[in-house]
Amino acid sequence: MGVINKLLLAHLEEAKSVGSRQHVFSAVYGTPPIDEEEWIDLVVNATGVKANKVTPSSAGLIEELDTLIRAQEEPFQSPSVYAQWCVMRLAKTEVTVLLDGQGADEVFGGYETYLWHFLWDCVRHRDLRLATAIAWYGNRTWLKFAKLWYSARKEKALARRIFGTALNMTPDEPSTRGTTEDADKNSMAFSVEVRLPFLDPHLVSLLLGLPMKTRMHQGQTKALLRIAMRELVPREVVERKDKVSYDVPEVEWLEESGPVIERVFAGPPWRDLSILGGRKVSMEFRRSIRRGMTPKEARLYWRLLFAGTWLRVFDLRVK
């Protein structure tokens, strides 16, 4: 965005077909730490681009869930797909072609869960200096690992209560499957073309051929991209250490729409199918709402909601 904005301002005459001002589209929530409006405004003020914001909600997701499932044509694991849906609908009011940043975290090493594997590699190779730098990056890496471990244990316990088994879960791995397909389906639903520059095959091949210690220099996520963007992005953004993934307040949304979702879980197809939790899922959901739930437990409930809705919307039968 910073590069394009500089080019646009430098070549207004040649670029007049795209307008005199670049538009950016974002989802905001007002719920820390998921909400990134503070960082969005930093970039907007530094570049002078036109900010367009939308605030997705749990009520909106429940209301539009059938339509969203039809557009996706398959169940998905996170309600962040709905946030992207709202952004694409907003974008349609101003533009017909968008640039999207999907893929940057995967190829540059942006997910902090990658740090765990990087840290373990350093320990195995006895590079204790680098291991220490990774472990204390931002003075919070160990704390995040501990929270992730606790949340994963509670998710497995919840799955055992519902299904009698912990299922085949890998909760410490970032999920990347289907993200580009989700983006394409959401954008096409509103007739918006999306381009993904970070998924250029040559760039992906180059970056994935680099060792992790280069992409995560001294334990810093997306180190190469941070270095490249120093003159284009506000310093506070380049040096930021509390980046979050593109997500929505999943726990809060379940709590807000708890009574509605509990009634959904108590009806077909959930109550009739053991793979959706049967009659146990509504009971466990009520208990989780009352006692509080971790993000991993919330993600399990969202998966069950989306899977059951997919079966219902497409009138599918499970033997």
Disulfide bonds with the S-S distance in Angstrom:
none
